[in-house]
Amino acid sequence: MPLLTRIRGPRDLDRLTLEELDQLAGEIRTFLVDAVSKTGGHLGPNLGVVELTIALHRVFESPRDKVLWDTGHQSYVHKLLTGRQDFSKLKMKGGLSGYPSQAESEHDVIENSHASTVLGWADGIAKANQLMKRDDSHVVAVIGDGALTGGMAWEALNNIADAKDRPLVIVVNDNERSYSPTIGGLANHLATLRTTDGYERFLTRTKDLLERTPVVGQALYDTLHGAKKGLKDFIAPQGMFEDLGLKYVGPIDGHDIEALESALARAKRFNGPVIVHCITEKGRGYQPALQDEADRFHAVGKIHPDTGLPIATSGADWTSVFGEEMVALGEEREDVVAITAAMLQPVGLDKFAKRFPDRVYDVGIAEQHGAVSAAGLAHAGVHPVFAVYATFLNRAFDQVLMDVALHKCGVTFVLDRAGVTGTDGASHNGMWDMSILQVVPGLRLAAPRDADQVRAQLREAVSVEDAPTVVRFSKGAVGPAVPAVGRVGGMDVLREPGTDTPDVLLVSVGALAPMCLEIASLLDRQGISATVVDPRWVKPVDEAMAPLAAKHRVVVTVEDNSRVGGVGSAIAQALRDAGVDMPLRDFGIPPRFLDHASRAEVMAEIGLTAPDVARQVTGLVAKLDGRYERSSADAVDSVEPARD
């Protein structure tokens, strides 16, 4: 009987021998390759933390002890060991989340998959444990896979190190492939010494004695302390942590369960903050992942488990269109540079980096620094293009506002995965960018509807040198071109109403253009005429919007962004400012966190589909026909609240 099927909770691990634990690790890797190849998901990171996760759950007692993950895409093995072994619908509606989830298990704490937050969480929980006298509860923060490059992690370390008597174990999962672990008896012995109370008492007594010795005492202590530090730094790269006042254990072979358990047990006994540095191999045990030099199968779609090759290939996606246009721009303009926050390939900058290696800056998982650095680059005469997932720009809002916009810097932010992304769940939907950026003075925001517009609007964006610009687009395959049939101001007209007295002005935002054209067709069947326009640049609102709206009976906006403060709200305000009083109905994403599911399922759940919108607009027009004259300024009162 396979060992994995006998694991229903962490304590089931306690009765296994070391040989059985190694067998279990192999079974888990086989399970992950088989399961994730069918659904897609984060494969490489989880293959790398199998032994580490087993050791964590043998040494600590979750859920009493809190095991926190940063980032959560490393948590698949944790799910398996805490009773969740049905991966058949991983990241699908009704299935397991791709990240820790409080709704799934009492063993999960942090749901947010934005990196570099775990140490702040751990600091807070440890403080609460100390305050509430919960001496039997430990806190373990697992951080790695690049998350230590985030500034928040170091802010937290600075605070954690300030409390020498507050227990907290920080496990650094270091899967840097060029890193060679330093292991062996001497390193293990020194690690044991550094985390025993007797060694700490010896150091304290020695320091007190020498400091009371006239003339030579302090100098002798400094010399001995320096020699100790120098020897330890020769054996292991720990100086950076110990300079902060954190005890350091490692490096430990992250695939040696016995060594991991020994190190974690010592750290658990130490009455203070401890760093346990583990060296792991991303993609371990799966040859196709190990041969993937780009990112060791960090995240995959559906693949053939034997070869690692995709089962199906799709057409061009939004990201690749942007990436190709960046290369073309780089050829034409030597001043165009690119910035990424540890996402070179996912945001499509890999080709630009290959062609112009000296003009790409990877700032790590540090979007705040990336935005400020971009301001400096712009000030010094180049034009930076900072490509980042839409959801991750949230982290750099203050820098966009106060460093880029305030200083009128020509920086272009390219937001990938904008709108509903679906399967990665609440934290990855790019549904806030068009709301939070509305308040930034001078910023211009473009929402391309197709590949042609990505190319055109990217070029328009990088031509602006005295203000920040933003180009945002969706995840996945880009559809066919949506041609314009005319232009009003800077807006593209996608469909003419066929009458001089049209009913609805339908404002389509970005990738929702095909849906809006379908809505217009459905309305036409009901005898309701509609003009469909694509503003292209949704901020600022085009000056031609108000006079165009005044020719219609009602304005309807459709966007894949939060309805709160989004494009619809901005257009409503622009109409009021222009003295155009008419009904406006805004369709978008309701102000709530959305569970993981496919994009189509999420859109259907929130009522953002062509039939749903057409049905509600038909009802609105019917009410206007039945109760108000076209010229009535009070018609807006008849509009029901948008469906949430």
MARSE-613815 format. One record per residue (C-alpha): residue in one letter; x, y, z. Coordinates in steps of 0.2 Angstrom, whole numbers, padded with zeros to 4 digits, always signed. Example, Ala and Ser with C-alpha at 12.3 -4.5 7.8 and 13.67 -1.06 7.14 Angstrom:
// MARSE-613815
A+0062-0022+0039;S+0068-0005+0036;
//
This chain:
// MARSE-613815
M+0000+0000+0000;P+0008+0017-0005;L+0013+0027+0010;L+0005+0043+0004;T-0012+0036+0005;R-0010+0033+0023;I-0006+0051+0027;R-0021+0060+0033;G-0013+0072+0044;P+0004+0078+0050;R+0005+0066+0065;D+0004+0051+0053;L+0022+0055+0049;D+0028+0052+0066;R+0028+0033+0065;L+0038+0032+0049;T+0056+0027+0048;L+0069+0037+0039;E+0069+0024+0025;E+0050+0026+0024;L+0051+0045+0024;D+0063+0044+0009;Q+0050+0032+0000;L+0036+0045+0004;A+0046+0059-0003;G+0048+0049-0020;E+0029+0045-0020;I+0025+0063-0017;R+0036+0068-0032;T+0027+0055-0043;F+0010+0061-0037;L+0014+0080-0041;V+0021+0076-0058;D+0006+0066-0062;A-0007+0078-0055;V+0000+0094-0060;S+0003+0089-0078;K-0016+0086-0079;T-0022+0103-0072;G-0007+0115-0073;G+0001+0123-0058;H+0017+0127-0049;L+0027+0111-0052;G+0045+0116-0050;P+0044+0125-0033;N+0035+0110-0025;L+0046+0097-0031;G+0060+0106-0022;V+0052+0107-0005;V+0046+0089-0003;E+0059+0084+0011;L+0058+0101+0019;T+0039+0100+0021;I+0040+0083+0028;A+0053+0088+0041;L+0043+0104+0046;H+0028+0093+0049;R+0038+0080+0059;V+0046+0093+0070;F+0032+0106+0072;E+0014+0102+0077;S+0002+0111+0065;P-0010+0119+0068;R-0005+0123+0086;D+0012+0128+0078;K+0009+0140+0064;V+0018+0135+0048;L+0017+0150+0036;W+0022+0150+0018;D+0029+0164+0007;T+0025+0162-0007;G+0010+0151-0006;H+0014+0142-0022;Q+0026+0131-0012;S+0012+0124-0002;Y+0006+0109-0013;V+0016+0096-0002;H+0010+0105+0014;K-0008+0101+0007;L-0004+0083+0004;L+0002+0081+0021;T-0013+0089+0029;G-0026+0078+0022;R-0029+0086+0005;Q-0024+0073-0008;D-0038+0076-0022;F-0028+0087-0034;S-0040+0082-0049;K-0048+0100-0049;L-0032+0110-0043;K-0035+0129-0047;M-0052+0124-0054;K-0070+0129-0048;G-0074+0118-0033;G-0056+0111-0032;L-0041+0115-0022;S-0033+0133-0022;G-0016+0134-0029;Y-0011+0143-0013;P-0015+0141+0005;S-0033+0143+0009;Q-0041+0146+0026;A-0057+0139+0019;E-0048+0122+0015;S-0039+0118+0031;E-0035+0124+0049;H-0017+0121+0044;D-0017+0136+0032;V-0014+0154+0038;I-0009+0166+0025;E-0019+0166+0009;N-0011+0181+0001;S+0001+0175-0013;H+0010+0192-0015;A+0028+0188-0010;S+0038+0195+0005;T+0024+0196+0018;V+0027+0180+0028;L+0040+0188+0040;G+0028+0202+0045;W+0014+0189+0048;A+0026+0179+0058;D+0032+0194+0068;G+0015+0198+0073;I+0009+0181+0078;A+0025+0178+0088;K+0022+0195+0097;A+0004+0189+0101;N+0010+0172+0107;Q+0022+0181+0119;L+0009+0193+0125;M-0004+0180+0128;K+0008+0168+0136;R+0006+0154+0123;D+0023+0146+0127;D+0018+0130+0119;S+0015+0137+0102;H+0029+0140+0089;V+0029+0151+0073;V+0038+0145+0058;A+0040+0156+0042;V+0046+0148+0026;I+0052+0161+0014;G+0061+0158-0002;D+0060+0157-0021;G+0065+0175-0022;A+0054+0182-0009;L+0069+0188+0001;T+0073+0201-0013;G+0057+0210-0007;G+0060+0225+0004;M+0046+0220+0016;A+0055+0205+0021;W+0070+0215+0027;E+0059+0227+0036;A+0052+0213+0045;L+0069+0205+0049;N+0075+0221+0057;N+0060+0220+0069;I+0061+0202+0072;A+0080+0204+0077;D+0075+0217+0090;A+0067+0204+0101;K+0081+0192+0106;D+0069+0182+0118;R+0054+0180+0106;P+0054+0162+0098;L+0052+0162+0079;V+0060+0151+0066;I+0063+0157+0049;V+0067+0144+0036;V+0075+0151+0021;N+0072+0140+0006;D+0087+0144-0005;N+0085+0135-0022;E+0098+0146-0031;R+0105+0133-0043;S+0123+0140-0043;Y+0124+0139-0024;S+0135+0126-0016;P+0129+0120+0001;T+0142+0119+0015;I+0138+0103+0025;G+0147+0091+0036;G+0152+0088+0054;L+0160+0104+0058;A+0146+0115+0051;N+0133+0104+0060;H+0143+0106+0077;L+0145+0124+0076;A+0126+0126+0072;T+0123+0116+0088;L+0134+0127+0098;R+0126+0143+0092;T+0108+0138+0096;T+0111+0131+0114;D+0108+0141+0129;G+0125+0136+0137;Y+0134+0144+0123;E+0125+0160+0124;R+0128+0160+0143;F+0146+0157+0140;L+0147+0171+0128;T+0138+0183+0140;R+0149+0178+0155;T+0165+0180+0144;K+0160+0197+0138;D+0156+0203+0155;L+0173+0197+0162;L+0183+0204+0148;E+0175+0221+0148;R+0179+0222+0167;T+0197+0218+0164;P+0207+0235+0163;V+0216+0240+0147;V+0216+0224+0137;G+0199+0216+0141;Q+0188+0225+0127;A+0202+0223+0114;L+0204+0205+0118;Y+0185+0202+0117;D+0184+0211+0101;T+0198+0200+0094;L+0190+0184+0099;H+0173+0189+0093;G+0180+0194+0077;A+0190+0178+0075;K+0174+0168+0079;K+0164+0178+0066;G+0178+0176+0053;L+0178+0157+0056;K+0159+0156+0054;D+0159+0166+0039;F+0172+0155+0031;I+0161+0140+0034;A+0144+0147+0030;P+0137+0163+0022;Q+0128+0169+0038;G+0136+0185+0042;M+0122+0195+0034;F+0109+0187+0046;E+0120+0187+0061;D+0124+0206+0058;L+0106+0209+0061;G+0107+0199+0077;L+0098+0183+0071;K+0105+0166+0075;Y+0110+0156+0060;V+0109+0137+0056;G+0115+0131+0040;P+0117+0129+0026;I+0107+0113+0027;D+0105+0100+0013;G+0086+0103+0010;H+0084+0085+0003;D+0092+0077+0019;I+0077+0074+0030;E+0088+0068+0045;A+0098+0084+0044;L+0083+0095+0042;E+0075+0088+0057;S+0090+0090+0067;A+0092+0108+0062;L+0074+0112+0064;A+0073+0104+0081;R+0088+0114+0088;A+0080+0130+0081;K+0063+0125+0089;R+0072+0123+0106;F+0081+0140+0105;N+0072+0154+0114;G+0074+0167+0101;P+0073+0171+0082;V+0083+0158+0072;I+0087+0157+0053;V+0088+0140+0046;H+0096+0141+0029;C+0091+0126+0018;I+0098+0123+0000;T+0085+0115-0011;E+0084+0111-0030;K+0069+0118-0039;G+0061+0104-0050;R+0071+0090-0041;G+0067+0073-0047;Y+0059+0078-0063;Q+0071+0078-0078;P+0061+0089-0089;A+0060+0103-0075;L+0079+0101-0072;Q+0083+0104-0090;D+0072+0119-0091;E+0085+0133-0089;A+0072+0147-0089;D+0063+0143-0073;R+0064+0125-0069;F+0045+0123-0073;H+0040+0136-0060;A+0023+0136-0067;V+0016+0125-0081;G+0000+0122-0090;K-0006+0105-0095;I+0009+0094-0100;H+0014+0077-0105;P+0021+0070-0089;D+0034+0060-0097;T+0041+0074-0108;G+0036+0090-0100;L+0030+0096-0117;P+0013+0106-0118;I-0002+0095-0122;A-0009+0109-0133;T-0002+0126-0140;S-0013+0141-0142;G-0011+0156-0153;A-0002+0172-0149;D-0005+0179-0132;W-0005+0197-0126;T+0011+0195-0117;S+0021+0189-0132;V+0014+0203-0143;F+0020+0215-0130;G+0037+0207-0130;E+0039+0207-0148;E+0035+0225-0150;M+0047+0229-0136;V+0061+0222-0146;A+0056+0232-0161;L+0055+0248-0150;G+0072+0244-0143;E+0079+0243-0161;E+0072+0260-0165;R+0076+0269-0149;E+0092+0267-0139;D+0084+0276-0124;V+0071+0263-0121;V+0075+0251-0106;A+0065+0238-0097;I+0062+0234-0079;T+0055+0218-0072;A+0052+0212-0054;A+0059+0195-0055;M+0047+0191-0069;L+0057+0192-0085;Q+0050+0178-0094;P+0032+0179-0088;V+0030+0197-0093;G+0037+0194-0110;L+0054+0203-0108;D+0065+0188-0111;K+0067+0192-0130;F+0071+0210-0126;A+0084+0204-0113;K+0092+0193-0125;R+0094+0206-0138;F+0098+0221-0126;P+0106+0213-0111;D+0113+0229-0105;R+0096+0238-0105;V+0086+0226-0094;Y+0085+0228-0075;D+0078+0215-0064;V+0075+0222-0047;G+0069+0206-0039;I+0052+0205-0030;A+0053+0224-0026;E+0040+0233-0036;Q+0042+0249-0025;H+0060+0250-0028;G+0057+0246-0047;A+0045+0261-0048;V+0057+0273-0039;S+0072+0267-0050;A+0062+0270-0065;A+0059+0288-0060;G+0078+0290-0058;L+0081+0283-0075;A+0068+0294-0083;H+0075+0309-0074;A+0092+0305-0081;G+0086+0304-0099;V+0080+0287-0104;H+0063+0280-0105;P+0060+0265-0094;V+0046+0252-0097;F+0042+0243-0081;A+0032+0227-0085;V+0023+0219-0070;Y+0007+0209-0067;A-0007+0221-0064;T-0010+0214-0046;F+0008+0217-0041;L+0007+0236-0046;N-0004+0238-0030;R+0012+0236-0020;A+0020+0251-0028;F+0006+0264-0029;D+0014+0277-0017;Q+0029+0277-0028;V+0019+0279-0044;L+0010+0293-0036;M+0024+0302-0027;D+0040+0298-0036;V+0034+0296-0054;A+0019+0307-0056;L+0023+0321-0044;H+0040+0323-0053;K+0032+0321-0071;C+0043+0307-0075;G+0041+0298-0092;V+0039+0281-0086;T+0028+0268-0095;F+0020+0254-0084;V+0015+0239-0094;L+0002+0229-0084;D+0000+0210-0088;R-0014+0199-0082;A-0026+0213-0080;G-0044+0210-0076;V-0051+0193-0071;T-0037+0180-0072;G-0047+0166-0064;T-0037+0151-0059;D-0024+0159-0047;G-0038+0166-0036;A-0042+0182-0027;S-0024+0189-0025;H-0020+0187-0044;N-0035+0195-0052;G-0029+0212-0059;M-0045+0221-0054;W-0039+0236-0045;D-0027+0245-0057;M-0039+0256-0066;S-0047+0261-0049;I-0032+0265-0039;L-0023+0274-0054;Q-0038+0286-0057;V-0032+0297-0043;V-0015+0299-0050;P-0013+0317-0057;G-0007+0317-0075;L-0006+0299-0077;R-0012+0292-0094;L-0020+0274-0095;A-0022+0264-0111;A-0033+0248-0112;P-0029+0240-0129;R-0043+0229-0136;D-0032+0218-0148;A-0014+0215-0153;D-0014+0229-0165;Q-0019+0241-0151;V-0006+0234-0140;R+0008+0238-0152;A+0000+0255-0156;Q-0003+0261-0139;L+0013+0255-0132;R+0022+0266-0145;E+0010+0281-0140;A+0014+0278-0122;V+0033+0278-0124;S+0032+0294-0133;V+0026+0303-0118;E+0041+0310-0108;D+0033+0322-0095;A+0020+0310-0086;P+0018+0292-0082;T+0009+0281-0094;V+0001+0264-0092;V-0004+0250-0104;R-0014+0236-0097;F-0019+0220-0106;S-0027+0203-0101;K-0020+0185-0098;G-0020+0172-0111;A-0023+0171-0130;V-0026+0187-0139;G-0041+0186-0151;P-0043+0193-0169;A-0042+0211-0173;V-0057+0222-0169;P-0057+0235-0183;A-0064+0253-0180;V-0077+0259-0192;G-0074+0277-0187;R-0066+0289-0174;V-0073+0302-0163;G-0060+0313-0154;G-0047+0300-0149;M-0060+0286-0147;D-0062+0272-0160;V-0080+0269-0165;L-0083+0250-0166;R-0101+0250-0171;E-0112+0263-0179;P-0131+0263-0172;G-0139+0265-0190;T-0150+0279-0184;D-0149+0297-0180;T-0157+0295-0163;P-0148+0280-0155;D-0153+0273-0138;V-0137+0267-0130;L-0119+0273-0130;L-0109+0257-0126;V-0092+0261-0119;S-0081+0246-0121;V-0065+0245-0111;G-0050+0235-0117;A-0051+0216-0121;L-0070+0216-0118;A-0073+0224-0136;P-0079+0207-0143;M-0092+0205-0129;C-0098+0223-0131;L-0101+0220-0150;E-0111+0205-0145;I-0121+0215-0132;A-0125+0228-0146;S-0131+0214-0157;L-0142+0207-0144;L-0149+0224-0140;D-0152+0226-0159;R-0164+0211-0159;Q-0174+0220-0145;G-0176+0235-0156;I-0163+0245-0146;S-0150+0254-0156;A-0132+0256-0149;T-0116+0264-0153;V-0100+0255-0147;V-0085+0265-0144;D-0067+0260-0138;P-0060+0275-0128;R-0042+0267-0131;W-0035+0279-0117;V-0047+0278-0103;K-0038+0291-0092;P-0041+0305-0095;V-0058+0303-0101;D-0058+0309-0119;E-0066+0327-0121;A-0077+0320-0135;M-0086+0308-0123;A-0098+0320-0116;P-0105+0327-0133;L-0106+0310-0140;A-0115+0304-0124;A-0127+0318-0126;K-0134+0311-0142;H-0139+0295-0134;R-0153+0291-0121;V-0141+0281-0109;V-0123+0277-0107;V-0117+0259-0103;T-0099+0256-0098;V-0091+0238-0098;E-0074+0235-0090;D-0065+0221-0082;N-0060+0231-0067;S-0068+0235-0050;R-0084+0245-0052;V-0079+0255-0037;G-0069+0270-0044;G-0066+0262-0061;V-0068+0268-0079;G-0087+0269-0077;S-0086+0281-0062;A-0073+0292-0071;I-0085+0294-0086;A-0100+0297-0075;Q-0090+0311-0066;A-0084+0318-0083;L-0102+0319-0089;R-0108+0328-0073;D-0093+0340-0075;A-0099+0344-0093;G-0117+0346-0088;V-0123+0331-0097;D-0136+0323-0085;M-0142+0306-0091;P-0143+0288-0085;L-0126+0279-0084;R-0125+0261-0080;D-0108+0254-0076;F-0104+0235-0077;G-0088+0228-0070;I-0081+0218-0056;P-0090+0219-0039;P-0080+0224-0024;R-0076+0207-0017;F-0063+0194-0018;L-0066+0181-0031;D-0063+0163-0029;H-0052+0153-0041;A-0061+0146-0056;S-0059+0148-0075;R-0060+0166-0082;A-0077+0161-0091;E-0084+0154-0074;V-0079+0170-0064;M-0086+0181-0077;A-0103+0172-0077;E-0103+0172-0058;I-0102+0191-0057;G-0114+0194-0072;L-0101+0200-0084;T-0107+0191-0099;A-0115+0198-0115;P-0132+0190-0111;D-0132+0197-0093;V-0127+0214-0098;A-0139+0215-0113;R-0154+0209-0102;Q-0151+0222-0089;V-0149+0236-0102;T-0165+0230-0111;G-0174+0232-0094;L-0166+0249-0091;V-0172+0256-0109;A-0189+0248-0106;K-0191+0258-0090;L-0185+0274-0098;D-0198+0271-0112;G-0212+0268-0099;R-0209+0282-0086;Y-0199+0296-0093;E-0197+0307-0108;R-0180+0307-0117;S-0176+0325-0111;S-0180+0321-0093;A-0164+0325-0082;D-0172+0314-0068;A-0171+0298-0079;V-0155+0294-0069;D-0166+0290-0054;S-0174+0275-0063;V-0157+0266-0064;E-0156+0251-0052;P-0140+0248-0043;A-0128+0237-0054;R-0129+0219-0049;D-0115+0213-0037;
//
